């Protein structure tokens, strides 16, 4: 099977294949990225902002086309695909509008006579290694701030997102990013290592698995390159109490099954107080019962989308079966379709033993795993008993109570009475084994900037 391809996960059909890059093409890419950087960084920030603004406008103009591409590539429903394009557009537009003010020079007091200024300057060509679950959003939050800053981008996308990846480059160039300023590469793992090692590349951003993060982080460290790593999570959603259990359960289910459950900061552990636990699980079971596979292009009520690939569906199924063998209970769903399609019916899982391997594993699919607790202290202890630390949320009718618990979550994004606050202006990232660095918001533009001290003595 071709490495870079479009393969419809609803049918298993390979729609299109692409040639992988040669080593010679990688060298040409590096040369072009460095050359474009030397020109792009000299443009005024207002000129760069105008180009980034035009990228956002083109995303909006081509929204339906872009959404259709990823619905075919990775099985996202057309409605969710449009949502993603709109979110990516908002992120790009945010940096076009607010980016210049985020990197304005700022004077700081100095005990040495003179003027001390902190500047925000670009550093060079950057490599992005991006996943398939949000083909546009992931790229937007990396590329938009860095192009605005004056860096150039080499983008290695997931092998199943080849057509959308090429289309992003087409839009970038159409908007006025100089040729070489944004380049898609169909690179191999060895070629990624080559690019990280090359002195023309000054940083690397990866969104992916812990394993991939450890490899990329090690390569970046070996060559003294800055890295941003976003490595997923097993985020807790703690429900302390509710005056409408059905509504909270419906919110939990909607977010957990969004994008087929293939979301880094999805609420993968539902931690529910004992007095409402049975009702909460019963509501989830209702929502999970009677669902049928649907066409991503026309997904309707009571239908579910495929996962991104047959391999992804088989992995999720194997993880659930392993949990069952370790003592968990499958309350609803959890049916793997016959091949070659990639459907896995959204599932409700309870009773995963805390001493099992499954307890420590992230399930990257539509599986709501529920735990029963008897106190705020037990809920917090369970929430923090995790090697990952991306996001987390706490729900209660008593905001002060929820705030006390949420304040002690060991995560990069803590929430009260909302599962995940997501907007272009809000930073995204985690702690512990969920990686390091932040994307989006005012922090996202600072990761790959030279925060240079400029001092003029008096």
Secondary structure, 3 states (H helix, E strand, C coil): CCCEEEECCCCCCEEEEECCCCHHHHHHHHHHHHHHHHHHCCCCHHHHHHHHHHHHHHHHHCHHHHHHHHHHHHCCCHHHHHHHHHHHHHHHHHHHHHHHHHCCCEEECCCCCEEEEEEEEECCEEEEECCCCCCCHHHHHHHHHHHHHCCEEEEECCCCCHHHHHHHHHHHHHHCCCCCCEEECCCCHHHHHHHHHCCCEEEEEEECCHHHHHHHHHHHHHCCCEEEEECCCCCEEEECCCCCHHHHHHHHHHHHHHHHHCCCCCCCEEEEEHHHHHHHHHHHHHHHCCCEECCHHHCCCCEECCCCCHHHHHHHHHHHHHHHHCCCEEEECCCECCCCCCCECCEEEECCCCCCCHHHCCCCCCEEEEEEECCHHHHHHHHHCCCEECEEEEECCCHHHHHHHHCCCCCCEEEECCCCCCCCCCCECCEECCEECCECHHHHCCCCEEEEEEEEEC
